[in-house]
Amino acid sequence: MKKKKVAIWIRVSTQMQAQGQSPENHLKDAQMYAKLKKYDVVTVYDLAGVSGANVMEHPECQRMLSDIRSKKISGLIFSKLSRLTRKTRHLLEIAEVFNANNADLISIHENIDSSQPAGKMLFTMIGAFAEFERSEIASRVKNSMKIMAQEGKKLGGVAQYGFKWNEDKLELHPEESKIRAMMYELYLKHKRFKAVSRELEEKGFRSRKGKPFHSSTIKRWLKDPISKGKRRTNYSQELKGNQTSRTKPKNEWFFHDCPQIVSPEMWQEVYDLIDEYDKNRKPVPNRKVHIFTNYIHCGCCDSRMNVRSRMTHYKCVSKECTNKIRRDDLEEAFKSRLDNFFGDTEQLTSYFNQANGKYDEKKSEYDLVKIELSKVEEELKNIIHLHQQKQIPTEAFSQYHQEPFERSQQLQAQLNILERELESLKIEKKSADYYITESKYIFDNWDTYTRDKKRELVEEVIESVIIGSDTIDFNLKSLLPQKRHFSNSEKMGHKPIAINSSTVDIT
């Protein structure tokens, strides 16, 4: 009778190895079980030290699934369910592959064979309990951390700036505590966080990373009660999926006595000033009062030009320069230059021929990147194949796989960017007549627009405006309509054409 071909799965955590449960012992138990059942052991998948929550991405797990699909093995022996995986979702994914290929999962410790109906049911149930146990452990750790926080014990990590840990006791740092105390004195003096940051930098004081103190960091430290001898614990919680955290409700906080950096009276005085500042702080007003603000520059001295309060001219900000232009004159010149530009068929045709050339150039670049990506993907397939054929050992797999994998990721990202750019350039290849027709609605109705609408149009179209002694240069952005179709009621508020990729100079 032909023997059943099976493989042995070995996954022993570092902690279990320290307790004497070596991979060798698990291998011997599995081999003995296979001998009793008269199974033919074809291969061994060694995942010693790998976390049970991350087995699916491991090369050995992928090799095992590949062997099941290729019928190289028809069964997998492992010591217990928790050694296979600790996630029910992963267990069910593996079981689905085995069921689809008429292969069996065999757990020695639980005496489960998934080839039997009872075994299939127990496999799912025990997998759920394994994940439940993992959640329970996480819950117990969370509760124990809360108890430690309530007792004021060290919870890990480094001490705040100005303090240091001496075993489990929080003490003042001899140098940092003086700098942190100085922050309170400087804030009472300046009442500005940036001024405090600037003076600390001038005095040569830096953070632990050697960088200047940021004003937001200074504000956070000034408000922290640890400086007055009250250390907070259990006041924040990390959010899943990123490095940010949220502040818990105040009724969940715990406070513990610790060494003072400043007196409670000084801390409270600073805290009240910051609180009052936050209450009275007004949102930053919109400084874009005039249509061409931030876009207009002096051609004589290369300085910015703006409009002073209640003045009728854009004036150069340089005290040595007298260059200026009336607001109304600049607006009329803007309308005139754009009207001339869109009425110049030869100039527009030249621009669109340039746009076609850009599209062809970008398409060639896209094709080259796509070819290179195909080569790298083929290389990755060959590496995985060699690993499956045992020509690349598991411990050296990442050495061969990592560099081409990272290269494929970079090429794919570059390909995605080029695809978006090509889509944009396709629109630019439309005929000049389309853009002329669409833009005519905008400029025919310019005088009916509000100041905010005119400003919005300028932001869409203008790159910069250079005011010379007797010339005005309007440098435009690229030509790309924001909308393709709009009704008569929409024409008054329609956004302008924007010019994409090249700069057009109209003098």
HELIX and SHEET records of a PDB file:
HELIX    1   1 THR A   14  ALA A   18  1                                   5    
HELIX    2   2 PRO A   23  LEU A   36  1                                  14    
HELIX    3   3 PRO A   59  ARG A   69  1                                  11    
HELIX    4   4 LEU A   81  LEU A   84  1                                   4    
HELIX    5   5 THR A   88  ALA A  100  1                                  13    
HELIX    6   6 PRO A  117  GLU A  151  1                                  35    
HELIX    7   7 GLU A  176  HIS A  190  1                                  15    
HELIX    8   8 PHE A  193  GLU A  202  1                                  10    
HELIX    9   9 SER A  215  LYS A  223  1                                   9    
HELIX   10  10 PRO A  225  LYS A  228  5                                   4    
HELIX   11  11 LYS A  250  GLU A  252  5                                   3    
HELIX   12  12 PRO A  264  ASN A  280  1                                  17    
HELIX   13  13 ARG A  327  GLY A  343  1                                  17    
HELIX   14  14 THR A  345  GLN A  388  1                                  44    
HELIX   15  15 THR A  394  GLU A  428  1                                  35    
HELIX   16  16 ALA A  432  ASP A  444  1                                  13    
HELIX   17  17 TRP A  446  THR A  448  5                                   3    
HELIX   18  18 ARG A  451  VAL A  461  1                                  11    
HELIX   19  19 ASN A  488  LYS A  491  1                                   4    
SHEET    1   A 5 ASP A  40  ASP A  46  0                                        
SHEET    2   A 5 LYS A   5  ILE A  10  1                                        
SHEET    3   A 5 GLY A  75  PHE A  78  1                                        
SHEET    4   A 5 ASP A 104  SER A 107  1                                        
SHEET    5   A 5 ILE A 112  ASP A 113 -1                                        
SHEET    1   B 2 PHE A 163  ASN A 166  0                                        
SHEET    2   B 2 LYS A 169  LEU A 172 -1                                        
SHEET    1   C 2 LYS A 230  THR A 233  0                                        
SHEET    2   C 2 PHE A 254  ASP A 257 -1                                        
SHEET    1   D 2 SER A 236  GLU A 238  0                                        
SHEET    2   D 2 SER A 245  THR A 247 -1                                        
SHEET    1   E 4 ILE A 296  CYS A 298  0                                        
SHEET    2   E 4 ILE A 462  ILE A 467  1                                        
SHEET    3   E 4 ILE A 472  LEU A 476 -1                                        
SHEET    4   E 4 VAL A 504  ILE A 506 -1                                        
SHEET    1   F 3 MET A 305  ASN A 306  0                                        
SHEET    2   F 3 HIS A 313  CYS A 316 -1                                        
SHEET    3   F 3 LYS A 324  ARG A 326 -1                                        
END                                                                             
